[in-house]
Amino acid sequence: MGARPGLAVRAAHTGLSAGLALGLLRLQRDLQEQEEEHGELLQPLIFVLLVLCSVLLYFKVSLMDPGFVKDDEEVKAGKSEEQSMVIPQVPSGIQMRRCGYCMVKQPMRARHCQLCQHCVRRYDHHCPWIENCVGEKNHPLFIVYLSVQLVVLLWGGHVAWSGLHFEQSWDWLQHNALLLGSFLLIVIFTIVVLLLLISHLYLISCNTTTWEFMSHHRISYLRQSELENPFDQGVLLNLWRFFCSCRLTAWEKIYFHRNSEPV
């Protein structure tokens, strides 16, 4: 059911990226020929490689497993290659529950996504642009994708702006309508990607997720914690754990350890 919308969104992303890239490359080539710059092939080549990298990252993040909770995960918790540490026993104050939709035992910070029809570890949000959830496994790569996309948009915006020489005439508007529209589209996308990247980096530095930030009052393990954010271990450790850790985290261990610390 969800395959066709996902295919359409991915095709639209690829087509839009390719169309803007080809148009801006042609404009950049014309500008360089006018200015007789040396090394005129280097900048277009780098730009093409950045666009290609952006598209490949998009498909990787879109198609990879974001951290789906497996049905037999609680049985193999101590043996799984993805999670080498055993989830500690949960005190009676907070009971781990089975998902009412897929009936798997949810690890802490997991949430069921009704669009993906799976529970996702360290669920952040379901992104309609990539037609996939952003979770513990693909969230770091999602940040890399946003960063590369931002560089591409800023470069593309600079090229488009360089080709605009404003004149107050209908003739100028007719000849530059496509370029002007492309520039405005790039500006909109740049603002969206920049705000999204900044907000995610802030949440990562606090070791919280979009879902936890927006629904703090509805999440039982956050409501019952004595700390505002029981997963926050400081900016540096939060960033290291997010970008450098190669294994899934037993968040229960951090949660109960932090809540047992003296205030």
VOVO-439461 format. One line per 8 residues: number of its first residue (from 1); for each residue x, y, z of N, C-alpha, C, CB. Coordinates in steps of 0.02 Angstrom, whole numbers, plus 50000, padded with zeros to 5 digits. Glycine has a CB too. Example, Ala and Ser with C-alpha at 12.3 -4.5 7.8 and 13.67 -1.06 7.14 Angstrom:
! VOVO-439461
1) 50660,49716,50390,50615,49775,50390,50660,49835,50390,50565,49776,50452  50642,49888,50354,50684,49947,50357,50645,50002,50394,50704,49970,50286
END
This chain:
! VOVO-439461
1) 50041,49940,50000,50000,50000,50000,50043,50063,50000,49954,50000,50060  50098,50063,50040,50139,50123,50046,50195,50125,49994,50169,50126,50114  50200,50074,49951,50255,50072,49904,50248,50124,49849,50261,50003,49873  50187,50133,49824,50177,50180,49769,50189,50252,49789,50108,50173,49741  50162,50276,49846,50179,50344,49867,50253,50353,49879,50141,50362,49930  50286,50302,49909,50357,50307,49921,50396,50312,49856,50381,50247,49961  50376,50272,49806,50409,50274,49741,50400,50342,49708,50383,50218,49696  50340,50370,49713,50326,50435,49683,50367,50490,49715,50252,50451,49689
9) 50372,50489,49782,50411,50540,49818,50485,50535,49800,50402,50533,49893  50512,50474,49797,50582,50465,49781,50597,50485,49709,50603,50393,49792  50550,50469,49664,50559,50490,49594,50556,50566,49587,50504,50457,49549  50511,50598,49626,50506,50671,49624,50570,50703,49650,50445,50695,49665  50597,50675,49705,50660,50701,49732,50717,50696,49682,50678,50665,49797  50723,50637,49651,50776,50626,49602,50768,50672,49542,50778,50553,49580  50707,50678,49516,50694,50721,49458,50707,50794,49473,50624,50712,49434  50686,50817,49532,50696,50886,49551,50770,50901,49559,50659,50902,49615
17) 50806,50856,49592,50878,50865,49602,50915,50867,49535,50907,50809,49647  50897,50819,49491,50931,50817,49426,50914,50878,49383,50910,50753,49388  50851,50899,49384,50831,50957,49344,50865,51021,49367,50756,50967,49347  50865,51034,49432,50898,51094,49457,50973,51091,49445,50884,51102,49532  51003,51032,49455,51075,51025,49446,51095,51039,49373,51098,50955,49466  51058,51010,49325,51075,51020,49255,51066,51093,49234,51031,50976,49211  51011,51124,49258,51000,51195,49242,51054,51240,49271,50933,51217,49267  51074,51228,49332,51125,51269,49364,51194,51255,49334,51127,51256,49439
25) 51207,51194,49314,51271,51178,49281,51277,51216,49215,51277,51103,49269  51222,51218,49178,51223,51254,49114,51234,51329,49126,51157,51243,49076  51201,51356,49176,51210,51426,49193,51281,51440,49216,51160,51448,49247  51308,51396,49259,51376,51405,49283,51427,51402,49226,51393,51353,49336  51415,51357,49178,51461,51352,49121,51459,51416,49080,51442,51292,49077  51399,51444,49070,51393,51506,49032,51428,51564,49068,51319,51524,49021  51420,51566,49134,51452,51620,49172,51528,51614,49169,51429,51619,49246  51554,51554,49173,51626,51543,49171,51654,51559,49102,51643,51472,49191
33) 51616,51544,49049,51639,51561,48982,51642,51636,48973,51594,51530,48930  51594,51671,49002,51594,51744,48997,51653,51775,49035,51528,51772,49024  51670,51746,49093,51723,51774,49134,51791,51744,49118,51708,51764,49207  51793,51692,49073,51855,51659,49051,51896,51635,49112,51897,51707,49008  51864,51599,49156,51897,51574,49217,51939,51513,49200,51846,51557,49271  51994,51503,49238,52035,51444,49231,52007,51388,49275,52109,51459,49249  52020,51327,49256,51995,51270,49294,51920,51266,49293,52019,51273,49365  51891,51283,49234,51818,51288,49230,51782,51222,49237,51799,51320,49165
41) 51818,51167,49230,51786,51102,49238,51785,51078,49310,51822,51051,49194  51827,51107,49353,51833,51082,49421,51770,51096,49462,51892,51114,49454  51746,51158,49461,51687,51175,49501,51624,51138,49479,51675,51250,49498  51609,51134,49414,51551,51093,49394,51557,51020,49414,51541,51097,49319  51619,50993,49411,51629,50923,49430,51616,50913,49505,51701,50901,49413  51640,50959,49546,51629,50954,49618,51554,50960,49633,51668,51008,49656  51520,51006,49598,51449,51015,49608,51410,50952,49590,51424,51075,49568  51428,50921,49534,51394,50860,49512,51405,50804,49563,51420,50837,49443
49) 51466,50799,49589,51481,50748,49639,51442,50759,49703,51556,50747,49654  51434,50822,49723,51394,50838,49783,51321,50820,49772,51402,50912,49800  51294,50836,49714,51224,50819,49699,51215,50743,49698,51202,50849,49631  51263,50708,49667,51259,50635,49664,51264,50605,49735,51316,50607,49620  51308,50633,49776,51315,50610,49845,51250,50622,49884,51373,50646,49880  51219,50679,49872,51156,50696,49905,51101,50646,49886,51135,50767,49887  51096,50630,49822,51045,50583,49799,51057,50513,49827,51043,50581,49722  51121,50491,49827,51136,50425,49853,51121,50421,49928,51210,50408,49840
57) 51137,50474,49965,51122,50476,50036,51046,50475,50047,51152,50539,50069  51010,50510,50004,50937,50511,50010,50909,50440,50004,50907,50557,49956  50931,50403,49953,50906,50335,49943,50929,50288,49999,50928,50308,49875  50989,50298,50023,51014,50257,50078,50971,50266,50141,51088,50273,50094  50959,50330,50160,50919,50344,50219,50847,50323,50209,50922,50419,50236  50823,50330,50147,50753,50315,50132,50739,50240,50134,50735,50343,50065  50787,50200,50112,50774,50128,50103,50802,50085,50160,50803,50105,50038  50845,50113,50203,50875,50072,50254,50829,50061,50314,50940,50103,50278
65) 50845,50011,50353,50808,49996,50415,50822,50051,50466,50828,49925,50443  50771,50088,50488,50783,50142,50536,50793,50117,50608,50726,50190,50534  50785,50052,50618,50790,50024,50686,50727,49987,50705,50805,50079,50736  50699,49950,50659,50637,49913,50673,50650,49862,50729,50611,49878,50610  50603,49858,50776,50607,49810,50830,50586,49742,50804,50563,49832,50891  50630,49693,50811,50615,49626,50786,50571,49588,50835,50681,49587,50773  50534,49541,50808,50486,49504,50849,50520,49462,50903,50444,49459,50805  50578,49435,50888,50613,49391,50936,50669,49428,50972,50640,49330,50900
73) 50665,49495,50973,50720,49534,51000,50730,49523,51075,50709,49607,50986  50674,49517,51112,50682,49509,51184,50713,49442,51202,50614,49516,51219  50705,49392,51157,50734,49326,51170,50809,49327,51158,50701,49273,51126  50830,49366,51106,50900,49366,51087,50936,49430,51109,50906,49358,51012  50909,49464,51159,50936,49529,51179,51009,49524,51199,50896,49558,51237  51029,49470,51232,51098,49464,51254,51143,49433,51202,51100,49424,51316  51116,49406,51147,51156,49371,51097,51160,49408,51031,51128,49303,51085  51119,49459,51022,51116,49493,50959,51181,49531,50946,51057,49541,50957
81) 51203,49531,50884,51262,49570,50865,51249,49644,50870,51285,49551,50795  51186,49664,50861,51170,49734,50860,51164,49763,50931,51105,49746,50822  51153,49720,50980,51145,49744,51049,51180,49695,51095,51069,49752,51068  51242,49711,51113,51284,49664,51151,51268,49665,51225,51357,49679,51140  51234,49717,51250,51220,49721,51321,51148,49700,51335,51233,49793,51347  51138,49663,51389,51072,49640,51407,51033,49697,51438,51076,49580,51456  50970,49704,51419,50927,49756,51448,50917,49740,51522,50859,49760,51410  50930,49788,51566,50923,49775,51638,50850,49764,51658,50953,49831,51678
89) 50842,49734,51716,50774,49722,51742,50740,49789,51756,50777,49679,51806  50677,49792,51738,50638,49853,51747,50605,49853,51816,50585,49861,51691  50616,49906,51856,50583,49910,51921,50508,49911,51914,50607,49971,51959  50474,49896,51969,50401,49892,51967,50369,49959,51952,50375,49865,52032  50406,50014,51964,50378,50080,51952,50362,50093,51879,50424,50133,51977  50404,50066,51834,50394,50075,51762,50393,50007,51729,50450,50121,51732  50338,49990,51698,50331,49925,51666,50339,49932,51591,50263,49893,51684  50382,49889,51563,50388,49887,51490,50326,49853,51462,50454,49848,51469
97) 50302,49877,51407,50239,49850,51381,50248,49823,51311,50186,49904,51380  50203,49781,51292,50201,49756,51223,50162,49805,51181,50171,49685,51219  50184,49813,51120,50149,49858,51074,50080,49830,51058,50190,49867,51008  50030,49873,51061,49962,49851,51047,49948,49839,50974,49915,49902,51073  49996,49858,50930,49986,49849,50858,50023,49788,50832,50009,49911,50820  50089,49783,50847,50128,49727,50819,50147,49677,50873,50191,49754,50786  50129,49689,50936,50137,49642,50991,50209,49625,51007,50099,49580,50975  50257,49666,50987,50326,49655,51008,50338,49693,51073,50376,49678,50954
105) 50387,49671,51112,50404,49705,51173,50446,49766,51156,50442,49657,51222  50421,49824,51173,50454,49886,51154,50513,49903,51200,50404,49944,51154  50573,49912,51172,50628,49940,51212,50612,50013,51229,50695,49935,51174  50644,50038,51280,50633,50108,51299,50652,50154,51241,50674,50125,51362  50612,50206,51230,50619,50257,51178,50594,50232,51110,50691,50278,51172  50568,50171,51107,50539,50146,51044,50466,50169,51039,50544,50069,51039  50442,50173,50978,50373,50192,50966,50348,50158,50902,50365,50270,50960  50284,50142,50902,50255,50111,50842,50237,50164,50792,50193,50068,50861
113) 50258,50154,50730,50239,50198,50674,50185,50164,50634,50302,50216,50629  50127,50196,50631,50071,50165,50595,50079,50168,50519,50006,50198,50615  50122,50213,50496,50135,50216,50424,50183,50161,50402,50164,50285,50405  50235,50149,50442,50283,50095,50427,50259,50028,50453,50351,50111,50456  50211,50030,50500,50183,49969,50531,50236,49929,50568,50150,49926,50478  50281,49965,50601,50333,49934,50642,50347,49978,50702,50399,49923,50601  50372,49947,50756,50401,49986,50811,50472,50004,50792,50398,49946,50879  50492,50065,50808,50558,50090,50788,50597,50111,50849,50551,50150,50739
121) 50659,50087,50854,50703,50105,50910,50721,50179,50908,50767,50063,50907  50722,50208,50967,50738,50279,50975,50703,50320,50920,50816,50291,50973  50638,50311,50918,50596,50342,50866,50602,50418,50870,50522,50321,50873  50617,50449,50813,50619,50522,50810,50556,50550,50776,50682,50546,50772  50546,50531,50713,50485,50551,50678,50481,50511,50613,50485,50628,50664  50422,50512,50583,50414,50484,50516,50419,50541,50466,50346,50446,50508  50469,50537,50422,50482,50591,50375,50446,50577,50309,50559,50600,50363  50398,50618,50289,50363,50605,50226,50406,50615,50164,50302,50650,50222
129) 50460,50654,50171,50502,50668,50112,50545,50607,50095,50548,50728,50126  50567,50569,50145,50605,50509,50130,50561,50447,50133,50663,50502,50180  50497,50456,50152,50449,50400,50157,50477,50344,50200,50432,50374,50087  50505,50364,50257,50532,50315,50304,50535,50347,50373,50602,50290,50281  50540,50306,50424,50550,50333,50491,50623,50353,50500,50529,50280,50545  50633,50400,50545,50700,50418,50567,50708,50389,50637,50713,50496,50566  50752,50340,50643,50760,50306,50707,50833,50297,50724,50726,50238,50705  50848,50252,50771,50915,50246,50798,50967,50226,50746,50915,50196,50853
137) 50947,50187,50696,50996,50163,50647,51012,50213,50592,50972,50099,50617  50961,50250,50569,50973,50294,50512,50976,50368,50530,50920,50283,50461  50966,50385,50594,50966,50456,50613,51033,50490,50599,50948,50462,50687  51091,50460,50617,51155,50493,50601,51164,50505,50526,51213,50451,50626  51145,50457,50485,51151,50466,50412,51102,50518,50387,51140,50399,50376  51045,50524,50419,50997,50576,50402,51027,50646,50413,50932,50568,50444  51065,50654,50467,51099,50718,50480,51152,50732,50427,51131,50717,50550  51189,50680,50407,51239,50689,50354,51205,50708,50289,51280,50623,50344
145) 51149,50677,50274,51111,50694,50213,51089,50766,50214,51050,50647,50206  51062,50789,50271,51040,50859,50276,51098,50907,50266,51006,50871,50343  51156,50890,50293,51215,50933,50288,51238,50939,50215,51272,50906,50331  51242,50882,50181,51263,50883,50110,51211,50919,50068,51273,50811,50083  51147,50908,50082,51094,50941,50046,51097,51017,50055,51025,50915,50067  51114,51039,50116,51120,51110,50129,51177,51141,50089,51131,51123,50204  51234,51107,50085,51290,51131,50045,51270,51138,49971,51351,51085,50052  51236,51087,49946,51213,51088,49876,51166,51147,49863,51178,51022,49857
153) 51119,51158,49909,51071,51212,49901,51105,51281,49905,51016,51208,49955  51151,51289,49951,51187,51353,49957,51228,51367,49894,51232,51353,50019  51261,51316,49869,51301,51323,49807,51254,51339,49748,51342,51259,49793  51200,51301,49744,51152,51313,49690,51121,51382,49694,51098,51261,49691  51106,51405,49754,51078,51472,49763,51128,51526,49742,51058,51483,49835  51192,51515,49757,51243,51563,49736,51249,51567,49660,51311,51545,49767  51248,51508,49628,51252,51507,49554,51191,51541,49523,51257,51434,49529  51132,51526,49549,51071,51557,49522,51071,51632,49532,51009,51526,49555
161) 51093,51655,49590,51095,51727,49604,51145,51762,49558,51113,51739,49678  51201,51728,49544,51251,51758,49500,51225,51768,49429,51313,51713,49498  51177,51728,49409,51150,51735,49342,51093,51784,49336,51127,51669,49318  51070,51812,49392,51015,51859,49391,51041,51931,49389,50969,51848,49454  51025,51965,49337,51041,52037,49331,50974,52073,49321,51092,52051,49272  50947,52100,49376,50879,52124,49377,50870,52186,49333,50857,52139,49448  50816,52183,49294,50795,52241,49254,50719,52246,49260,50817,52233,49179  50694,52306,49260,50622,52317,49266,50590,52318,49196,50608,52384,49303
169) 50583,52259,49169,50551,52253,49103,50520,52184,49096,50603,52266,49045  50466,52180,49057,50433,52116,49045,50477,52069,49004,50366,52127,49009  50517,52098,48961,50562,52057,48919,50612,52020,48963,50599,52101,48868  50639,52055,49013,50686,52023,49059,50652,51967,49098,50717,52075,49108  50590,51980,49121,50554,51931,49161,50539,51868,49120,50490,51961,49188  50522,51878,49056,50506,51821,49013,50568,51777,49002,50478,51844,48947  50626,51809,48996,50687,51772,48982,50717,51741,49045,50738,51817,48950  50699,51765,49104,50730,51742,49166,50679,51713,49215,50766,51800,49199
177) 50618,51699,49192,50566,51674,49237,50587,51606,49267,50500,51667,49199  50615,51561,49226,50634,51495,49250,50690,51500,49301,50655,51451,49192  50740,51543,49286,50796,51551,49332,50773,51583,49398,50851,51594,49300  50729,51632,49393,50702,51665,49453,50661,51616,49495,50660,51726,49433  50621,51576,49462,50582,51526,49498,50626,51474,49531,50534,51491,49450  50680,51454,49497,50727,51406,49526,50761,51436,49588,50780,51385,49474  50779,51499,49583,50812,51532,49640,50765,51536,49701,50835,51603,49621  50703,51554,49689,50655,51558,49745,50642,51489,49775,50588,51589,49720
185) 50639,51438,49732,50629,51370,49756,50689,51348,49799,50619,51321,49698  50749,51365,49776,50809,51347,49814,50810,51383,49881,50872,51365,49774  50789,51446,49882,50787,51485,49945,50739,51451,49995,50765,51558,49931  50681,51431,49971,50632,51398,50016,50660,51333,50044,50566,51384,49978  50688,51291,49999,50717,51228,50022,50775,51239,50070,50740,51187,49961  50816,51290,50056,50873,51305,50099,50850,51323,50170,50915,51362,50070  50799,51364,50175,50773,51384,50240,50746,51323,50278,50718,51438,50233  50708,51281,50243,50679,51221,50274,50734,51174,50299,50632,51184,50225
193) 50784,51159,50255,50837,51113,50274,50880,51142,50330,50881,51097,50213  50894,51207,50328,50934,51238,50380,50900,51234,50448,50949,51311,50361  50836,51252,50450,50799,51249,50513,50794,51177,50539,50729,51278,50504  50783,51130,50493,50779,51060,50512,50845,51035,50540,50758,51017,50453  50900,51054,50508,50966,51032,50531,50983,51062,50599,51019,51052,50480  50969,51127,50608,50983,51160,50672,50942,51128,50728,50968,51235,50667  50878,51116,50715,50836,51088,50768,50859,51017,50786,50762,51086,50745  50878,50977,50737,50901,50909,50751,50967,50909,50789,50908,50869,50687
201) 51013,50953,50770,51077,50957,50806,51066,50978,50878,51124,51005,50771  51019,51023,50890,51004,51043,50959,50976,50984,50999,50954,51102,50959  50929,50948,50969,50899,50891,51004,50951,50836,51017,50840,50863,50965  50995,50825,50968,51048,50775,50976,51095,50794,51033,51087,50766,50910  51112,50858,51037,51157,50881,51090,51127,50872,51159,51176,50954,51079  51060,50870,51162,51024,50858,51225,51006,50785,51235,50961,50900,51228  51021,50744,51185,51002,50673,51185,50927,50664,51195,51041,50635,51239  50889,50699,51155,50817,50689,51154,50795,50683,51081,50780,50747,51190
209) 50733,50664,51070,50708,50655,51002,50650,50704,50990,50685,50583,50990  50632,50711,50927,50576,50754,50910,50512,50731,50945,50566,50756,50834  50501,50665,50944,50441,50638,50977,50442,50652,51052,50436,50562,50964  50499,50641,51085,50504,50654,51157,50497,50728,51172,50570,50627,51184  50525,50770,51130,50521,50842,51141,50449,50868,51134,50567,50879,51092  50413,50842,51085,50345,50865,51072,50294,50833,51118,50327,50851,51000  50308,50772,51143,50258,50735,51181,50284,50716,51250,50238,50672,51143  50325,50758,51279,50355,50743,51344,50303,50726,51397,50398,50802,51367
217) 50248,50764,51397,50196,50756,51448,50157,50691,51440,50149,50814,51448  50161,50658,51382,50122,50598,51370,50163,50534,51374,50090,50602,51302  50229,50540,51382,50273,50481,51382,50286,50461,51455,50339,50496,51345  50267,50400,51472,50268,50378,51542,50337,50380,51572,50239,50308,51547  50388,50355,51536,50455,50352,51567,50485,50422,51576,50501,50310,51524  50461,50472,51541,50484,50540,51552,50444,50573,51608,50478,50581,51488  50379,50559,51611,50338,50588,51664,50360,50562,51733,50264,50571,51652  50379,50499,51737,50395,50469,51801,50468,50478,51821,50378,50396,51799
225) 50507,50508,51778,50578,50519,51794,50585,50581,51839,50620,50527,51730  50634,50577,51885,50648,50634,51927,50687,50688,51891,50686,50612,51989  50716,50670,51833,50756,50717,51794,50715,50742,51735,50821,50682,51769  50733,50803,51714,50699,50832,51656,50713,50790,51594,50723,50904,51644  50775,50769,51585,50793,50725,51530,50840,50671,51557,50827,50766,51472  50815,50612,51570,50856,50560,51600,50910,50531,51555,50812,50505,51623  50909,50548,51490,50958,50521,51444,51015,50570,51429,50924,50503,51379  51011,50631,51454,51061,50682,51441,51124,50668,51482,51033,50753,51458
233) 51180,50656,51447,51244,50642,51480,51296,50697,51467,51271,50575,51457  51272,50755,51445,51318,50809,51427,51327,50812,51352,51386,50799,51461  51340,50872,51326,51341,50883,51254,51392,50838,51218,51356,50955,51238  51454,50835,51243,51506,50797,51209,51490,50723,51208,51573,50809,51244  51469,50696,51264,51454,50624,51266,51391,50608,51225,51444,50601,51338  51343,50654,51225,51283,50644,51184,51301,50642,51110,51232,50701,51197  51344,50689,51088,51364,50691,51018,51405,50629,51000,51404,50755,51003  51451,50609,51045,51492,50551,51031,51449,50488,51025,51546,50542,51085
241) 51402,50480,51072,51360,50421,51070,51317,50419,51007,51315,50419,51132  51295,50478,50984,51252,50480,50925,51291,50466,50861,51218,50549,50921  51349,50499,50852,51384,50494,50788,51436,50438,50786,51418,50560,50774  51463,50418,50843,51520,50372,50842,51504,50302,50867,51574,50400,50883  51448,50293,50901,51431,50227,50927,51407,50182,50870,51378,50231,50982  51437,50123,50865,51420,50077,50811,51367,50025,50832,51482,50040,50787  51347,50026,50895,51300,49977,50920,51237,50012,50946,51332,49933,50975  51183,49974,50945,51122,49999,50975,51132,50005,51051,51062,49952,50959
249) 51098,50054,51080,51106,50070,51150,51049,50041,51192,51110,50146,51161  51067,50013,51249,51016,49991,51297,50998,50053,51339,51042,49932,51343  50947,50089,51318,50930,50152,51350,50904,50141,51421,50877,50189,51309  50879,50082,51436,50857,50067,51504,50916,50074,51553,50827,49996,51508  50974,50052,51532,51033,50054,51576,51050,50126,51594,51093,50020,51542  51050,50170,51544,51064,50241,51557,51009,50272,51598,51073,50279,51490  50948,50255,51582,50890,50285,51617,50891,50271,51692,50825,50259,51586  50899,50207,51710,50896,50189,51781,50959,50210,51818,50884,50114,51788
257) 51015,50212,51783,51076,50236,51814,51071,50311,51830,51137,50222,51769  51046,50350,51783,51040,50422,51792,50989,50438,51846,51021,50457,51727  50934,50401,51849,50882,50415,51899,50903,50392,51969,50817,50380,51880  50954,50349,51973,50978,50327,52039,51032,50371,52066,51003,50256,52035  51058,50418,52024,51110,50463,52048,51082,50512,52099,51142,50502,51990  51122,50531,52150,51098,50582,52198,51090,50649,52166,51146,50587,52257  51037,50684,52183,51023,50750,52154,51063,50802,52191,50947,50766,52157
END
